[in-house]
């Protein structure tokens, strides 16, 4: 059974940093596409950042220049370095992974990030 396990969330003061990790296991496939989404209370889940196997990245405007996504393809692991955190970054952060052939999609259970003002 494929699992995505996130870690690294927690409580931090505004201006602080956190590093999220998401490790994939239980699959014979490499994830072509990995991403971080977040969902704040009462809001829809939104894309934060994504990265392909080749290293192409995409970021939401709200976190550009503050967050950096990276990955270790050998470990099927994706990271999110979050700097200069703001209270509005408070949310549950979910890892997402996709295999293109065959088409498969996976979600992690989420990790809470809380930024205090």
N, C-alpha and C positions, 0 to 999 in steps of 0.2 A: 504494500500500500504506500502510495506516494504521500510524503509529508513535507510541509514547509514549516519550519519552526523558527519563530522570531525571538529575538532577545535584545536587550539593551534599552528598553524603555524605562521611564521613571519620572521622578519629580525634579525639576530644575528651575532655578530662578531665571527671569528674563535676562537675556544677554549671554546665558550659558550655552553649553554644548552637550550633545548626546550623540552616540553612534549606535545605530541599529544594525543588527545582523539577521540574515534569514538564510538558513541552511536547508537545502533540499535533500531528501533521501528517498530510497525505495524505488528509484526509477533507473532504467537502463539508458534513458535518453538524456541528452544535454538540453537544457532549457534555451531555446532560441531567444526568448524575450523574457526579461524579468523587470519587475516594477514595484514601486511602493505607492499605495493609495492611503488615504486617510479619511476618517469620518468623525466629524465633531457632533456633539449632541444636537439633535434636531436638524441636522444638515445631511445632504446627500454625500455619498462617498465620492471623493475626487482624486484624480491622478496627481501625484506629487512629482514623481520622476520615473523614468524608464531607461533601460539599457539593453542593447542587443549583444549577442555573442561577440560581434566584431567591435563593440565598444561605442557604438553610436548612442548618444544620450538625448533625452528630451526632458525639460523641466517646466513645471507650472510657473507662471509669471510671479506668483506670490512668494516663491521661495528661491528664485534665481539669485545667484551670487551669495547665498547663505548655506544652501544644502549641496552636497556632492554625492552622486550615486556612483558606485563602482562594483565590480564583481570579480570573483575568482572562478573561472570556467571549469577548472579541474575539480573544484569542490561543489559546483552547482550552488554557489553562495553569492548573495548580493548584500551590499552594505549601503547605508545611508548616513553620511556624516552631516550632522545638523549643527550649524553654528549660529550665533546671534539669535537665539530662539526668542520668540515673542509669545505673549499669552494667546494670541490667535492661532498659534501652531498646536495648541492643545487639542488632542484627538486620539482616537485609536488608529494606529498605523498598521496596515495590512500588507503583507508580502503577496505578490502575484507572480506566477510563472507560467510560461506557455511553450508548448512544443508545437512546431508547425506541421511536421510529418511524422507520425499521424497527428491530427489536430487534438491537442490535449490542453486543458487549462486547470490550474490549481490555485487555491487561496490558502494563506496561513490564517491562524486563529486570531491574530492581532496582538499588538502590544500597546499599552497605554503610555502616552506621553503627556505630561502635565507641566505647563510652564506658568509659574506664579509671577505676579507683577511686583 
